[in-house]
Every structure is written in C-alpha cells, then in structure tokens.
Amino acid sequence: MISTYWGNIEPHTDGICVYVDVDGKWKTNNCIQNISSVCMKSTDTPPRDESKDFPGVCPEDPDPINPWQRYSWKPFRGFCYIFFSEMKEWPNAAADCIAHGGILASIADPSEQEFIQNNIGTFQDRDTSYWLGLFKTHKGEWLWLDKTVMDYSNWQSGQPRYKIYGSISASDGRWGTGNRWNDRPYICKTAKAYHFVVSIGAIDRRN
C-alpha cells in the first residue's frame, strides 16, 4: 500500500476486521459488531481467454539431433515458438527449425511483433538480434519463408539494405538485415496441433 490512514495505536494485534470510523481513520475490531457497509463494483473488463479463440496445443519437441536436450514451445494465438540462444548462420538456423518441427518465424501483425519482442527483450544484453524467416529473392523481393503474406513490416530506418536475410533487434524490435556468414540466435515457429478422438459416427476434437 502507498498510503495508510490507521487511527492511534492501530492496528490492534487482536483485531482481524477493519472499518472506517467517523473520523476517517482505519480501525480494527473482532468482527462481531454490526457496522454499516459500503460495497464497490469494478468496471474493469476481465482479460479475454484467447485459448477459446485459438484452440490447440503446442507439439512435443522431437529434437532428433540431441534427444537428451528438449525445448519447450511457447504458445501465442494459433502458433507456438521456440527462442534459441545458439548462434548460427541463417541457412543453418532454418534447417534446425525444420528439425524441431517448425520453420524460422514470420511476423504477421503488431500483436505477434509485440509477443516476439517481449520474449527476446529479456536477453538484449546478451543477444542483440535474432534471425527471422525473412529472405530476399534474386529479384530483390523480401518474402517470409513460411509464405506468410508480407503486408506488415517493422524495418529499421534505412532498411532493408543490400543484405539478404532478415533479423529482429532484441532492444527495440526493429527489423534489420544480415549476410549468410553472420551468426545469430533464432526463432522457430509452428502451428498449434489438435488432438482428435475418433468414435463411431463422430469425430471429437480436443484441444
């Protein structure tokens, strides 16, 4: 609490109920007195349960390369994400995402941008940027590896430049570029999975 308004020698050690006296001070008693009460109703709206709008679960990480080391997918809306701290070149990072059952992450809108930025921002003192699934074609067009329509962008000032792979800054979330020989941590993404229970005459989809 920032401010308190206890009366003199309050609160009592044997008083477990608190009331406001006529002088505006907080006082305690043993909870057996009849005192007028004031009720309050909140007008705040409870946060929406997005799990109902985006059902499904994150898959188990298969990691066939290192079966003794498994990673946890983080859910957000209809997708799941792994934030890898290992430093790799973009093509190797893309291949590793496939090995884990995903693909280098795309960013479709500001909400997804905020989710990814919040997760990597914690590590900005260690890792300055992460690879995304952005790449430039031989025609000079920037595309997402998972074929997400690129109608949202968050490029840094002066970007994209002549380099051919896209990354995201851990400090401010702006997108930059890099070359094949640049090593960076990376973000993998995959769609949520559904569990189906088949019964006679019906299919029951369970999250």
Backbone torsions as a table, in degrees:
resi	resn	phi	psi	omega
1	MET	NA	143.9	179.3
2	ILE	-86.3	-44.7	-179.0
3	SER	-124.6	143.3	175.7
4	THR	-130.0	155.3	-176.4
5	TYR	-133.9	44.5	179.9
6	TRP	-65.9	144.3	172.6
7	GLY	-74.7	-179.9	178.8
8	ASN	-60.9	140.6	-179.2
9	ILE	51.9	25.4	174.7
10	GLU	-106.3	153.6	-1.9
11	PRO	-82.4	148.3	176.6
12	HIS	-72.9	147.2	-179.9
13	THR	-69.1	-25.7	-178.8
14	ASP	-98.5	4.2	178.9
15	GLY	-98.9	124.6	-176.3
16	ILE	-112.1	-9.3	175.8
17	CYS	-114.2	143.5	-176.0
18	VAL	-115.9	137.9	175.9
19	TYR	-136.7	163.0	176.6
20	VAL	-99.6	120.4	-179.1
21	ASP	-79.9	173.6	-177.8
22	VAL	-64.5	-20.9	177.5
23	ASP	-87.0	4.3	178.1
24	GLY	84.7	1.5	-178.8
25	LYS	-90.8	150.8	177.4
26	TRP	-83.4	134.6	179.0
27	LYS	-138.8	162.5	-176.8
28	THR	-118.1	155.1	171.8
29	ASN	-149.6	-172.6	-174.2
30	ASN	-92.9	11.7	172.4
31	CYS	76.3	11.4	-179.9
32	ILE	-105.6	-2.1	178.6
33	GLN	-82.0	149.1	174.3
34	ASN	-91.1	113.8	-176.8
35	ILE	-130.9	142.2	176.4
36	SER	-60.6	152.7	-176.9
37	SER	-127.1	158.1	175.9
38	VAL	-125.6	128.8	-179.3
39	CYS	-105.0	153.1	178.3
40	MET	-132.2	136.9	177.8
41	LYS	-118.2	127.5	-178.9
42	SER	-76.8	142.5	174.2
43	THR	-101.7	3.5	179.3
44	ASP	-66.6	143.7	176.1
45	THR	-92.0	125.2	179.5
46	PRO	-63.1	147.9	-179.9
47	PRO	-60.8	142.1	-178.4
48	ARG	-72.4	136.8	177.6
49	ASP	-80.7	98.8	-175.6
50	GLU	-70.9	-15.1	-179.6
51	SER	-63.8	-24.7	177.9
52	LYS	-77.3	-33.7	179.1
53	ASP	-78.7	-29.1	-177.7
54	PHE	-128.7	75.1	-178.2
55	PRO	-69.0	171.0	180.0
56	GLY	113.7	169.8	-178.5
57	VAL	-130.4	157.5	175.6
58	CYS	-76.2	141.8	-177.5
59	PRO	-74.1	164.5	170.6
60	GLU	-72.0	140.5	178.6
61	ASP	-77.3	114.4	-177.3
62	PRO	-71.1	-38.5	-179.2
63	ASP	34.2	68.0	-179.1
64	PRO	-67.9	-16.7	-177.6
65	ILE	-76.4	-47.1	179.9
66	ASN	-125.6	81.2	-174.6
67	PRO	-62.6	-18.4	179.0
68	TRP	-83.6	-8.7	-178.7
69	GLN	-124.0	112.6	-179.6
70	ARG	-116.8	152.8	-178.4
71	TYR	-118.5	157.0	-179.6
72	SER	-105.2	129.8	174.4
73	TRP	-77.9	138.5	176.8
74	LYS	-101.4	124.7	-178.5
75	PRO	-80.7	144.8	169.8
76	PHE	-153.8	116.2	-176.2
77	ARG	52.1	-124.7	-174.9
78	GLY	-91.7	10.7	-175.2
79	PHE	-131.9	171.3	178.0
80	CYS	-132.5	152.2	-171.6
81	TYR	-138.3	145.7	169.4
82	ILE	-123.3	132.8	179.3
83	PHE	-107.2	104.0	-176.2
84	PHE	-90.7	135.5	178.9
85	SER	-93.2	-11.5	178.5
86	GLU	-63.7	139.5	-179.1
87	MET	-89.9	121.7	-179.8
88	LYS	-142.5	157.8	170.9
89	GLU	-70.4	155.8	-174.9
90	TRP	-54.1	-48.8	180.0
91	PRO	-61.0	-37.6	179.3
92	ASN	-70.6	-36.4	176.5
93	ALA	-64.5	-41.6	178.3
94	ALA	-61.9	-41.4	179.1
95	ALA	-67.0	-37.4	-179.4
96	ASP	-68.0	-37.6	176.6
97	CYS	-59.9	-40.8	178.0
98	ILE	-62.6	-40.8	179.1
99	ALA	-62.4	-27.9	179.3
100	HIS	-91.4	5.7	177.8
101	GLY	87.2	19.6	-179.1
102	GLY	-136.6	-153.6	179.9
103	ILE	-152.6	154.2	176.6
104	LEU	-53.6	136.9	-167.6
105	ALA	-68.6	141.7	168.4
106	SER	-104.4	164.0	176.5
107	ILE	-129.1	114.8	-171.3
108	ALA	-94.6	-23.4	-174.4
109	ASP	-161.4	173.6	-177.5
110	PRO	-61.0	-31.0	179.8
111	SER	-66.5	-43.9	177.6
112	GLU	-67.5	-38.6	175.3
113	GLN	-56.8	-46.6	-178.7
114	GLU	-64.5	-41.9	178.9
115	PHE	-60.0	-49.6	-179.2
116	ILE	-65.6	-43.7	-179.3
117	GLN	-60.9	-41.0	178.9
118	ASN	-64.1	-35.9	-178.5
119	ASN	-74.1	-35.3	-179.5
120	ILE	-89.6	-19.0	-178.7
121	GLY	-62.0	-28.0	178.7
122	THR	-61.4	-28.1	-173.9
123	PHE	-107.0	18.4	-174.7
124	GLN	-64.9	-23.9	177.1
125	ASP	-72.8	-20.9	-179.4
126	ARG	-102.4	-44.4	-176.7
127	ASP	-121.5	120.3	-175.7
128	THR	-79.9	-28.6	-179.2
129	SER	-157.1	160.6	-178.2
130	TYR	-127.1	145.6	175.0
131	TRP	-69.6	139.3	169.0
132	LEU	-111.3	175.3	178.5
133	GLY	-85.0	34.4	179.2
134	LEU	-94.7	135.4	175.5
135	PHE	-148.5	156.7	179.2
136	LYS	-103.9	129.1	-179.9
137	THR	-76.1	171.5	178.8
138	HIS	-66.4	-15.2	176.2
139	LYS	-89.2	-1.2	179.0
140	GLY	86.9	12.9	-179.4
141	GLU	-95.3	134.9	178.1
142	TRP	-90.1	128.7	-177.5
143	LEU	-133.3	159.9	171.9
144	TRP	-90.8	140.0	-178.5
145	LEU	-61.4	-33.3	-179.3
146	ASP	-89.7	11.1	176.6
147	LYS	69.3	18.5	172.1
148	THR	-60.1	136.4	178.3
149	VAL	-63.7	128.8	-175.6
150	MET	-92.7	72.1	176.3
151	ASP	-107.0	10.1	172.7
152	TYR	-133.3	139.9	176.7
153	SER	-147.9	159.4	-179.2
154	ASN	-144.0	48.5	-175.7
155	TRP	-67.7	147.8	169.5
156	GLN	-66.7	161.1	177.0
157	SER	-59.9	130.7	-179.3
158	GLY	85.3	-0.3	179.0
159	GLN	-105.8	158.4	-1.6
160	PRO	-80.4	149.7	-179.9
161	ARG	-101.6	-158.4	-173.3
162	TYR	-73.6	-11.5	-179.4
163	LYS	-70.9	169.3	-165.1
164	ILE	-115.8	-5.0	179.6
165	TYR	-126.7	148.4	-176.0
166	GLY	-101.0	147.0	178.2
167	SER	-139.0	169.2	178.6
168	ILE	-125.3	133.0	-179.4
169	SER	-72.5	136.0	178.5
170	ALA	-76.9	-17.7	-177.0
171	SER	-86.9	-42.8	-176.8
172	ASP	-128.6	-0.7	176.7
173	GLY	78.9	1.4	178.7
174	ARG	-72.4	150.5	-178.4
175	TRP	-90.8	140.8	176.0
176	GLY	-131.0	-168.5	-178.5
177	THR	-132.3	162.2	178.4
178	GLY	-153.4	171.4	178.9
179	ASN	-104.5	171.4	-175.5
180	ARG	-59.1	-37.4	-174.6
181	TRP	-82.1	-0.8	176.3
182	ASN	-79.7	129.0	176.8
183	ASP	-95.2	132.5	178.2
184	ARG	-146.8	156.5	166.4
185	PRO	-68.0	172.7	-171.2
186	TYR	-152.1	165.4	-176.3
187	ILE	-123.7	126.1	176.7
188	CYS	-104.0	153.6	-176.0
189	LYS	-141.8	143.0	174.7
190	THR	-149.1	157.0	178.7
191	ALA	-74.5	149.1	174.3
192	LYS	-61.2	154.1	180.0
193	ALA	-106.3	154.7	175.9
194	TYR	-113.1	146.4	174.3
195	HIS	-104.1	125.6	-179.5
196	PHE	-110.3	131.4	174.1
197	VAL	-111.8	116.1	-176.4
198	VAL	-92.9	125.8	174.5
199	SER	-126.6	171.6	-176.7
200	ILE	-64.2	119.4	175.8
201	GLY	80.7	1.4	-177.4
202	ALA	-156.2	157.4	172.7
203	ILE	-121.8	122.7	-179.2
204	ASP	-101.8	117.5	178.7
205	ARG	-93.8	122.4	179.5
206	ARG	-116.1	140.5	179.8
207	ASN	-71.4	NA	NA
